[in-house]
């Protein structure tokens, strides 16, 4: 997972909130079967404005689970 272009913005609280939601969803000790895509979708729903100004580009398979 990466960004589709050069980063030319400053991170603000919404970006940190998105990142925290992504990691807390994917690495949650009770949800080792959560995929990368599911964690991204949860973070997108939590802070949709981040996706609008920083499009994320997927590389490879998004079905990877933390338990893998």
Secondary structure as GFF3:
##gff-version 3
##sequence-region A 1 68
A	DSSP	beta_strand	2	3	.	.	.	ID=ss1
A	DSSP	alpha_helix	13	26	.	.	.	ID=ss2
A	DSSP	alpha_helix	36	46	.	.	.	ID=ss3
A	DSSP	alpha_helix	48	53	.	.	.	ID=ss4
A	DSSP	beta_strand	56	57	.	.	.	ID=ss5
###
